[in-house]
Amino acid sequence: MTESLRAAALAVPHGFFTRLGGVSTGPYASLNCSLSGADDRDAVMENRGRAAIAVGVPPPGLAGLTQVHGTTAVTVTGVWRAGDGPRADAIVTNHPGVALGIVTADCAPVLLADTTAGVVGAAHAGWRGAVSGVIEATIAAMIDLGARTDRIAAAVGPCIGPDSYEVAADLRDAVLARSAGDARFFTPGRRPERWQFDLPGYCAARLHTAGVAAVETMGADTLTDEARFFSHRRRTLAGGGPIGHQISVIALG
């Protein structure tokens, strides 16, 4: 049985799924939902189907992307073949029966909904995409479908936490180049010339600044919770190897 975290702020079917409840094995155990790795495709499709069913959508209705750490937002009117999604990092729809999926393994998944307009969105917010404006691009695409920022609710899902996310000067400089006030999302690191970056807090602040009033963060650290989450940083610290990705899904009821 799949396991997912749900946000009280989102009054539509959704789930920030953990790595539990799938059929993949080995380093991909068990609910690996990424088609870009070396996991068995049939196993991944079964896993993705289970996530879709959990939010009330038939497996063929799950739309995903070829994620590239950018800011492009795609509007979905009809679902493409799994694995053939456009190169983008945000996805929105106003079509019932369509589920929007984002895969992550430390980056922040952001799910959004305007229930009055009947519009939902999902974004893949790694630090590059978040700084460059992927969250705002998602909101703009939702507005094009009739949403309003003051009615949008959003949740920032499980991602690498501030105590785990040690970064170097290049990342910090890129964040501060946009706004010096964002220094508040950094604390001194454990090593010289290193800082701890609060990615979920940064994403939540960008949502608030964009006009989203109802913002929730799930507070789960993907690096430290190995039993429930895949983590790119954990894999890197361990010396590399294959890795799976969890999925976050939202749909209209």
C-alpha positions as CSV (number, residue, x, y, z in Angstrom):
1,M,0.0,0.0,0.0
2,T,1.4,3.4,-0.9
3,E,2.1,6.0,1.7
4,S,1.8,9.7,1.2
5,L,1.8,13.0,3.1
6,R,-1.2,15.3,2.6
7,A,-1.5,19.0,3.2
8,A,-4.5,20.4,5.1
9,A,-4.2,23.5,2.9
10,L,-5.0,21.6,-0.3
11,A,-8.7,20.7,-0.6
12,V,-8.3,18.5,-3.7
13,P,-7.0,15.0,-4.2
14,H,-3.2,14.9,-3.8
15,G,-0.3,13.2,-2.2
16,F,3.4,13.7,-1.5
17,F,4.3,10.0,-1.9
18,T,7.1,8.3,0.0
19,R,9.2,5.5,-1.4
20,L,7.0,2.9,0.3
21,G,4.3,0.7,-1.3
22,G,5.7,-0.1,-4.7
23,V,7.1,-3.0,-6.6
24,S,10.6,-1.9,-7.5
25,T,13.6,-3.7,-5.8
26,G,17.2,-3.1,-4.9
27,P,18.2,0.6,-4.7
28,Y,14.9,1.5,-6.3
29,A,12.8,-0.1,-3.6
30,S,10.0,0.3,-3.6
31,L,7.8,3.1,-5.1
32,N,10.3,4.5,-7.5
33,C,8.4,6.7,-10.0
34,S,11.1,8.0,-12.3
35,L,11.4,6.7,-15.8
36,S,14.8,8.3,-16.4
37,G,16.8,5.8,-14.4
38,A,17.7,2.1,-14.9
39,D,14.8,0.7,-13.0
40,D,12.5,-1.8,-14.8
41,R,10.0,0.2,-16.8
42,D,7.1,-2.1,-16.0
43,A,7.8,-1.7,-12.3
44,V,7.9,2.0,-12.6
45,M,4.7,2.1,-14.5
46,E,3.0,0.0,-11.9
47,N,4.3,2.3,-9.2
48,R,3.1,5.4,-11.0
49,G,-0.3,3.8,-11.6
50,R,-0.6,3.1,-7.9
51,A,0.1,6.8,-7.1
52,A,-2.5,7.9,-9.7
53,I,-5.2,5.5,-8.3
54,A,-4.5,6.8,-4.8
55,V,-5.6,10.3,-5.9
56,G,-8.6,8.9,-7.8
57,V,-7.3,9.0,-11.3
58,P,-6.9,6.0,-13.7
59,P,-3.2,5.3,-14.4
60,P,-3.3,6.6,-18.0
61,G,-4.4,10.0,-16.6
62,L,-1.1,10.8,-14.8
63,A,0.9,13.4,-16.7
64,G,4.6,13.9,-16.0
65,L,7.4,16.0,-17.4
66,T,11.0,15.7,-18.6
67,Q,12.4,17.8,-15.7
68,V,15.3,20.1,-16.5
69,H,15.7,22.5,-13.5
70,G,14.1,25.3,-15.6
71,T,11.1,27.6,-15.3
72,T,8.9,26.4,-18.2
73,A,5.2,25.7,-17.3
74,V,3.1,23.4,-19.4
75,T,-0.7,23.5,-19.6
76,V,-2.2,20.0,-19.9
77,T,-5.3,19.3,-21.9
78,G,-4.6,15.7,-22.9
79,V,-2.1,13.3,-21.4
80,W,0.9,12.1,-23.4
81,R,2.7,8.7,-23.2
82,A,4.6,8.2,-19.9
83,G,8.2,9.2,-20.3
84,D,7.5,11.5,-23.3
85,G,6.6,14.6,-21.3
86,P,7.8,18.0,-22.5
87,R,11.0,19.5,-21.1
88,A,9.6,21.6,-18.3
89,D,9.4,21.9,-14.6
90,A,5.8,23.0,-13.9
91,I,2.5,21.7,-15.0
92,V,-1.1,23.0,-14.7
93,T,-4.5,21.9,-15.7
94,N,-8.2,22.6,-15.3
95,H,-9.3,19.2,-16.6
96,P,-10.9,16.7,-14.2
97,G,-9.5,13.2,-14.7
98,V,-5.9,14.4,-15.2
99,A,-3.3,14.0,-12.4
100,L,-0.1,16.1,-12.4
101,G,3.1,14.4,-11.3
102,I,6.4,15.7,-10.2
103,V,9.4,13.5,-9.3
104,T,12.0,14.5,-6.8
105,A,14.9,13.2,-4.7
106,D,15.8,16.3,-2.6
107,C,14.3,19.1,-4.7
108,A,11.1,20.6,-3.4
109,P,7.8,19.5,-5.0
110,V,5.2,22.3,-4.8
111,L,1.5,21.5,-5.3
112,L,-1.1,24.3,-5.8
113,A,-4.8,24.5,-6.2
114,D,-7.6,27.1,-6.7
115,T,-10.7,25.1,-6.0
116,T,-13.0,27.9,-7.0
117,A,-11.6,28.2,-10.5
118,G,-11.0,24.4,-10.7
119,V,-7.3,24.8,-11.5
120,V,-4.4,22.8,-10.1
121,G,-0.6,23.0,-10.6
122,A,2.6,21.3,-9.6
123,A,6.2,22.5,-9.7
124,H,9.7,20.9,-9.4
125,A,11.6,23.5,-7.4
126,G,15.3,22.7,-7.0
127,W,17.3,25.7,-6.0
128,R,18.0,26.8,-9.6
129,G,14.4,26.6,-10.6
130,A,13.2,28.3,-7.4
131,V,15.6,31.2,-7.8
132,S,14.8,31.6,-11.5
133,G,11.1,31.7,-10.9
134,V,9.5,28.3,-11.5
135,I,7.0,28.9,-8.7
136,E,5.9,32.2,-10.2
137,A,5.7,30.6,-13.7
138,T,3.4,27.9,-12.3
139,I,1.1,30.6,-10.7
140,A,1.1,32.6,-13.9
141,A,0.0,29.5,-15.9
142,M,-2.8,28.9,-13.4
143,I,-4.0,32.5,-13.7
144,D,-4.2,32.0,-17.5
145,L,-6.7,29.2,-16.7
146,G,-8.8,31.5,-14.4
147,A,-7.1,31.1,-11.1
148,R,-6.5,34.0,-8.7
149,T,-3.5,34.3,-6.4
150,D,-5.6,35.2,-3.4
151,R,-7.5,31.9,-3.8
152,I,-4.6,29.6,-4.5
153,A,-3.5,27.3,-1.7
154,A,0.0,25.7,-1.9
155,A,2.1,23.1,-0.1
156,V,5.8,22.6,-0.3
157,G,6.5,18.9,0.0
158,P,9.3,16.7,1.4
159,C,12.7,17.9,0.3
160,I,16.2,18.3,1.7
161,G,16.0,20.2,5.0
162,P,18.0,23.2,6.1
163,D,20.0,21.2,8.6
164,S,21.0,18.8,5.8
165,Y,21.5,21.1,2.9
166,E,25.1,22.4,3.1
167,V,25.9,24.6,0.1
168,A,28.9,26.5,-1.2
169,A,29.4,30.1,-2.2
170,D,28.2,29.7,-5.8
171,L,24.6,28.7,-4.7
172,R,24.5,31.4,-2.0
173,D,25.8,34.1,-4.4
174,A,23.1,33.1,-7.0
175,V,20.4,33.4,-4.4
176,L,21.7,36.8,-3.0
177,A,22.2,38.2,-6.5
178,R,18.4,38.2,-6.9
179,S,17.7,39.6,-3.5
180,A,20.1,40.4,-0.7
181,G,17.2,40.0,1.8
182,D,17.2,36.3,1.1
183,A,20.3,36.0,3.3
184,R,17.8,35.0,6.0
185,F,17.5,31.6,4.4
186,F,21.2,30.8,5.1
187,T,22.9,29.9,8.4
188,P,26.6,29.2,9.0
189,G,27.7,25.8,7.8
190,R,29.8,23.2,9.6
191,R,32.8,23.9,7.4
192,P,34.5,27.2,6.4
193,E,32.9,28.9,3.4
194,R,29.8,26.7,3.6
195,W,26.3,27.5,4.6
196,Q,23.0,25.7,5.4
197,F,20.2,26.7,3.0
198,D,16.5,26.5,3.9
199,L,15.1,25.4,0.6
200,P,11.5,24.7,1.8
201,G,11.5,28.1,3.6
202,Y,12.7,29.8,0.5
203,C,10.0,28.2,-1.6
204,A,7.3,29.1,0.9
205,A,8.5,32.7,0.9
206,R,8.4,32.9,-2.9
207,L,4.8,31.7,-2.7
208,H,3.8,34.3,-0.1
209,T,5.6,37.1,-2.1
210,A,3.7,36.0,-5.2
211,G,0.4,36.6,-3.3
212,V,-0.5,33.0,-2.2
213,A,-1.9,33.4,1.3
214,A,-2.4,29.7,2.3
215,V,1.0,28.1,2.2
216,E,2.0,24.9,4.1
217,T,5.3,23.1,4.4
218,M,5.4,19.4,5.1
219,G,8.6,19.5,7.2
220,A,10.0,16.2,6.0
221,D,13.8,16.0,5.3
222,T,14.5,13.6,2.4
223,L,18.1,13.2,3.3
224,T,17.8,12.1,6.9
225,D,14.7,9.9,6.5
226,E,16.2,7.1,4.4
227,A,13.4,4.7,5.3
228,R,10.8,6.9,3.5
229,F,12.5,9.0,0.9
230,F,15.1,8.8,-1.9
231,S,17.8,11.4,-1.7
232,H,20.3,12.6,-4.3
233,R,22.5,14.2,-1.6
234,R,22.5,11.0,0.4
235,R,23.5,9.0,-2.6
236,T,26.3,11.4,-3.4
237,L,27.7,11.3,0.1
238,A,27.7,7.5,-0.1
239,G,29.8,7.6,-3.2
240,G,27.2,7.4,-6.0
241,G,25.2,4.5,-7.5
242,P,21.6,4.2,-8.8
243,I,18.8,6.2,-7.2
244,G,15.0,6.2,-7.3
245,H,12.7,9.2,-7.1
246,Q,9.4,9.7,-5.2
247,I,6.5,11.4,-6.8
248,S,4.1,14.1,-5.8
249,V,0.6,14.2,-7.4
250,I,-2.4,16.5,-7.5
251,A,-5.7,16.3,-9.3
252,L,-9.1,17.9,-9.4
253,G,-11.8,16.0,-7.5
